[in-house]
Amino acid sequence: MKTLIVGDRPTVERLAERLKRAGSHAEYQRIQCVLIRATLGSSAAQIAELLGWSTATVHVLHSRWSKEGDAIFELRGRGGRHHQHLSPEQEQQLLAPFVKRAEAGGMLTVAEIQQAYQEQLGKQVAPSTVYRLLDRHGWRKVVPRPRHPKADVAAQAAFKKTAPHGTPRGRAPG
């Protein structure tokens, strides 16, 4: 049977050095899987037991390493924006006029931004799409306060009780 992993000195040294620089646990374990075979000559079953993997996973990794080499250690990240309407630069351009208004103290609503977004795309989008866009660019939801911080709630309640009914508050019937 052909040996997939040869334990020559340069290979072992390269793997040992790469093991020290592993950026994640998954990468570390993959390097270990190959390095254990190269240094100790352990079987796939023994390596699987050491790493807590299945024997089939070890076989697949060894086979891929013999074909692809160190490329199997370069793990691709998961997640990300795979289905985006606009690039980050286009999003910034879309938000630029709204940023100017916000910095001048103007009030903005999601409906306005959503309208501009839909016009640029040429199709309808959900408000949640706009909220995620704003979150990506560091915006936060700020609403006007419901009442003045120095308002006297008791005085307002008393006024409501004493105001004549049927007349506008604060005006005497005339």
Secondary structure as a PSIPRED ss2 file (coil, helix, strand):
# PSIPRED VFORMAT (PSIPRED V4.0)

   1 M C   1.000  0.000  0.000
   2 K C   1.000  0.000  0.000
   3 T C   1.000  0.000  0.000
   4 L C   1.000  0.000  0.000
   5 I C   1.000  0.000  0.000
   6 V C   1.000  0.000  0.000
   7 G C   1.000  0.000  0.000
   8 D C   1.000  0.000  0.000
   9 R H   0.000  1.000  0.000
  10 P H   0.000  1.000  0.000
  11 T H   0.000  1.000  0.000
  12 V H   0.000  1.000  0.000
  13 E H   0.000  1.000  0.000
  14 R H   0.000  1.000  0.000
  15 L H   0.000  1.000  0.000
  16 A H   0.000  1.000  0.000
  17 E H   0.000  1.000  0.000
  18 R H   0.000  1.000  0.000
  19 L H   0.000  1.000  0.000
  20 K H   0.000  1.000  0.000
  21 R C   1.000  0.000  0.000
  22 A C   1.000  0.000  0.000
  23 G C   1.000  0.000  0.000
  24 S C   1.000  0.000  0.000
  25 H H   0.000  1.000  0.000
  26 A H   0.000  1.000  0.000
  27 E H   0.000  1.000  0.000
  28 Y H   0.000  1.000  0.000
  29 Q H   0.000  1.000  0.000
  30 R H   0.000  1.000  0.000
  31 I H   0.000  1.000  0.000
  32 Q H   0.000  1.000  0.000
  33 C H   0.000  1.000  0.000
  34 V H   0.000  1.000  0.000
  35 L H   0.000  1.000  0.000
  36 I H   0.000  1.000  0.000
  37 R H   0.000  1.000  0.000
  38 A H   0.000  1.000  0.000
  39 T H   0.000  1.000  0.000
  40 L H   0.000  1.000  0.000
  41 G C   1.000  0.000  0.000
  42 S C   1.000  0.000  0.000
  43 S C   1.000  0.000  0.000
  44 A H   0.000  1.000  0.000
  45 A H   0.000  1.000  0.000
  46 Q H   0.000  1.000  0.000
  47 I H   0.000  1.000  0.000
  48 A H   0.000  1.000  0.000
  49 E H   0.000  1.000  0.000
  50 L H   0.000  1.000  0.000
  51 L H   0.000  1.000  0.000
  52 G C   1.000  0.000  0.000
  53 W C   1.000  0.000  0.000
  54 S C   1.000  0.000  0.000
  55 T H   0.000  1.000  0.000
  56 A H   0.000  1.000  0.000
  57 T H   0.000  1.000  0.000
  58 V H   0.000  1.000  0.000
  59 H H   0.000  1.000  0.000
  60 V H   0.000  1.000  0.000
  61 L H   0.000  1.000  0.000
  62 H H   0.000  1.000  0.000
  63 S H   0.000  1.000  0.000
  64 R H   0.000  1.000  0.000
  65 W H   0.000  1.000  0.000
  66 S H   0.000  1.000  0.000
  67 K H   0.000  1.000  0.000
  68 E H   0.000  1.000  0.000
  69 G H   0.000  1.000  0.000
  70 D H   0.000  1.000  0.000
  71 A H   0.000  1.000  0.000
  72 I H   0.000  1.000  0.000
  73 F H   0.000  1.000  0.000
  74 E C   1.000  0.000  0.000
  75 L C   1.000  0.000  0.000
  76 R C   1.000  0.000  0.000
  77 G C   1.000  0.000  0.000
  78 R C   1.000  0.000  0.000
  79 G C   1.000  0.000  0.000
  80 G C   1.000  0.000  0.000
  81 R C   1.000  0.000  0.000
  82 H C   1.000  0.000  0.000
  83 H C   1.000  0.000  0.000
  84 Q C   1.000  0.000  0.000
  85 H C   1.000  0.000  0.000
  86 L C   1.000  0.000  0.000
  87 S C   1.000  0.000  0.000
  88 P H   0.000  1.000  0.000
  89 E H   0.000  1.000  0.000
  90 Q H   0.000  1.000  0.000
  91 E H   0.000  1.000  0.000
  92 Q H   0.000  1.000  0.000
  93 Q H   0.000  1.000  0.000
  94 L H   0.000  1.000  0.000
  95 L H   0.000  1.000  0.000
  96 A H   0.000  1.000  0.000
  97 P H   0.000  1.000  0.000
  98 F H   0.000  1.000  0.000
  99 V H   0.000  1.000  0.000
 100 K H   0.000  1.000  0.000
 101 R H   0.000  1.000  0.000
 102 A H   0.000  1.000  0.000
 103 E H   0.000  1.000  0.000
 104 A C   1.000  0.000  0.000
 105 G C   1.000  0.000  0.000
 106 G C   1.000  0.000  0.000
 107 M C   1.000  0.000  0.000
 108 L C   1.000  0.000  0.000
 109 T C   1.000  0.000  0.000
 110 V H   0.000  1.000  0.000
 111 A H   0.000  1.000  0.000
 112 E H   0.000  1.000  0.000
 113 I H   0.000  1.000  0.000
 114 Q H   0.000  1.000  0.000
 115 Q H   0.000  1.000  0.000
 116 A H   0.000  1.000  0.000
 117 Y H   0.000  1.000  0.000
 118 Q H   0.000  1.000  0.000
 119 E H   0.000  1.000  0.000
 120 Q H   0.000  1.000  0.000
 121 L H   0.000  1.000  0.000
 122 G C   1.000  0.000  0.000
 123 K C   1.000  0.000  0.000
 124 Q C   1.000  0.000  0.000
 125 V C   1.000  0.000  0.000
 126 A C   1.000  0.000  0.000
 127 P H   0.000  1.000  0.000
 128 S H   0.000  1.000  0.000
 129 T H   0.000  1.000  0.000
 130 V H   0.000  1.000  0.000
 131 Y H   0.000  1.000  0.000
 132 R H   0.000  1.000  0.000
 133 L H   0.000  1.000  0.000
 134 L H   0.000  1.000  0.000
 135 D H   0.000  1.000  0.000
 136 R H   0.000  1.000  0.000
 137 H C   1.000  0.000  0.000
 138 G C   1.000  0.000  0.000
 139 W C   1.000  0.000  0.000
 140 R C   1.000  0.000  0.000
 141 K C   1.000  0.000  0.000
 142 V C   1.000  0.000  0.000
 143 V C   1.000  0.000  0.000
 144 P C   1.000  0.000  0.000
 145 R C   1.000  0.000  0.000
 146 P C   1.000  0.000  0.000
 147 R C   1.000  0.000  0.000
 148 H C   1.000  0.000  0.000
 149 P C   1.000  0.000  0.000
 150 K C   1.000  0.000  0.000
 151 A C   1.000  0.000  0.000
 152 D C   1.000  0.000  0.000
 153 V H   0.000  1.000  0.000
 154 A H   0.000  1.000  0.000
 155 A H   0.000  1.000  0.000
 156 Q H   0.000  1.000  0.000
 157 A H   0.000  1.000  0.000
 158 A H   0.000  1.000  0.000
 159 F H   0.000  1.000  0.000
 160 K H   0.000  1.000  0.000
 161 K H   0.000  1.000  0.000
 162 T H   0.000  1.000  0.000
 163 A C   1.000  0.000  0.000
 164 P C   1.000  0.000  0.000
 165 H C   1.000  0.000  0.000
 166 G C   1.000  0.000  0.000
 167 T C   1.000  0.000  0.000
 168 P C   1.000  0.000  0.000
 169 R C   1.000  0.000  0.000
 170 G C   1.000  0.000  0.000
 171 R C   1.000  0.000  0.000
 172 A C   1.000  0.000  0.000
 173 P C   1.000  0.000  0.000
 174 G C   1.000  0.000  0.000
